[in-house]
Amino acid sequence: MLEEAKTRTLTLQANMKELGIRCAVFTDESSIAYLAGFWGYLGIEFGRPTMLVVKADEAPVIITPLMESEMVGAMTWVEDVRIWEDIGQRTWARALATAIGEAPTEIWVERSSIPAIIRNHLDETYPGVPTKDISSVLGAMRMIKSPFEIEVMKEAGQIAGEMMAAAHSSLREGAREYESALAVIDAGTRRAASFLTEKGWDRFVSPMIHNLQILQSGQDTSMVHRRASVRHYRRGDPVYFCFCNMAQFKQYKLGFDRMFHVGEVNDESAQIQQAAIDAQQAAIAAIRPGIEAQDVAAAANEVYASRGYETGYRTGRSIGLAYLEAPELKTGDKTILQPGMTFAVDGGISIDGVTAGRIGDSIVVTDTGFEYITNYPRELLVTEN
């Protein structure tokens, strides 16, 4: 992982030199993980920024809170780790100033994700110095995953498969939504632990599956992103599991969704779910190098239209270290697909207050088409009890 991160940083520096970019300040957790190989656990939400300063012709600098510094130093390949403290003169602003250097002519940042506290500081400290957006430069690198990254994502896919199997097994009349969520967490954590060791960089990676389970059942199924509650399952209930905020490993995040029906399914629900499956499969079948991202969405939209449904969903999104990366599989995105790109590809229909149909998988674009990263039956799923 650290060798990968170091190689990426060297590539970024070469790109910066070519573009005439002298200094960039990275603040997004996924970007820092991508370049420096670490992520913190006590970040900006606690008022404690962590930053990575990359200059085109100098070694990178990490700026991190004192209480995180021991772990950061052990996790990263970057040698220059500068600490700051909550009190006294050793502030993060001073550390940042020394890393940027005197009289910068411009500062490149991740404009859409830089925390307000840091952006305001730069504006006040360097009046008249333009801040420019480095996001597209790094984003272009992150679009294409290396073989190493794809292997990590495939491990995440295996973890996600265990989670979905546990979700499926938990479904029975009278059981509660939160019980399914607990089963998912347990199964995913145990599978993630099987990929880890107690040695080296691995020892800093937690196997724990976390975040609130996105789960809806019954008439609430159309709500898309409701969390698991104390509701009891009833016979005939549709139950929707989304793992898009949970199916992750070593910071690599997947998209993965399935719809189940408890004991039986009525004709309307079956029709809607089959339409969602068929739309997703049409989209996935269209994926290959050389086509535009929006062409994948068009294949799904054709199925929706032929079945008499409308959808406001995008068909998919690029995945990686962030929940949402570029490009997206939606109308208007003309990015040309290339081997090594990874996507979450969805089928989705909602009938408000009635039911829904949904399915989602993660894939990687190959030289000839695509390969699934996540696997679970792509069919109408009805439990036996």
ZIWO-V534320 format. One record per residue. SS is DSSP state (A for helix, B for strand, O for the rest). Layout:
ss = [SS/SS]
This chain:
ss = [O/A/A/A/A/A/A/A/A/A/A/A/A/A/A/A/A/A/A/O/O/O/B/B/B/B/O/O/A/A/A/A/A/A/A/A/O/O/O/O/O/O/O/A/A/A/O/O/O/O/B/B/B/B/B/O/O/O/O/O/B/B/B/B/B/A/A/A/A/A/A/A/A/A/A/O/O/O/O/B/B/B/B/B/O/O/O/O/O/O/O/A/A/A/A/A/A/A/A/A/O/O/O/O/O/B/B/B/B/O/O/O/O/O/O/A/A/A/A/A/A/A/A/A/A/O/O/O/O/B/B/B/B/O/A/A/A/A/A/A/A/A/A/O/O/O/A/A/A/A/A/A/A/A/A/A/A/A/A/A/A/A/A/A/A/A/A/A/A/A/O/O/O/O/O/B/A/A/A/A/A/A/A/A/A/A/A/A/A/A/A/A/A/O/O/O/O/O/O/A/A/A/A/A/O/O/O/O/O/O/O/O/O/B/B/B/B/A/A/A/A/A/A/O/O/O/B/O/O/O/O/B/O/O/O/O/O/B/B/B/B/B/O/O/O/O/O/B/B/O/O/B/B/O/O/O/B/B/B/B/B/O/O/O/O/O/A/A/A/A/A/A/A/A/A/A/A/A/A/A/A/A/A/A/A/A/O/O/O/O/O/B/A/A/A/A/A/A/A/A/A/A/A/A/A/A/A/O/O/O/O/O/O/O/O/B/B/B/O/O/O/O/O/O/B/B/B/B/B/O/O/O/O/O/O/B/O/O/O/O/O/B/B/B/B/B/B/B/B/B/B/O/O/O/B/B/B/B/B/B/B/B/B/B/B/O/O/O/O/B/B/B/O/O/O/O/O/O/O/O/B/B/O/O/O]
